[in-house]
Amino acid sequence: SVPEEVVESVGGAVQARQVGRLSVVGSNKVTGPIIESFYEGFIARLDRHLKSGFPYLLGSRPSAADFAILGQLHPMIALDKETSHITRNLSNRVCSYYSLATD
């Protein structure tokens, strides 16, 4: 087991590095609205696809494409309360797809 002071020290350093990089690789005042708009459009398109009768992206069974998208949806649905709320408001169907595929 790793001593708590090591976890806190390393965790603090990693957090500072990641937060410091947000303006370069993440959301900022310019990119934030673009990222949000893209995400909302993606969820809408995925919802339409699932609504048309396809349980997965490429048919009746999950494919590598599903796992790639599920990897991106995981933090948005399962880890971050704000984006989880946004996603549920946009599409319960996409949330059900996530739950079914990760079950």
Secondary structure, DSSP 8 states (H G I E B T S, - for coil): ---HHHHHHHHHHHHHHHHHHHHHHS--TTHHHHHHHHHHHHHHHHHHHHHTT-SBTTBSS--HHHHHHHHHHHIIIII-HHHHHHHHHH-HHHHHHHHHHH-
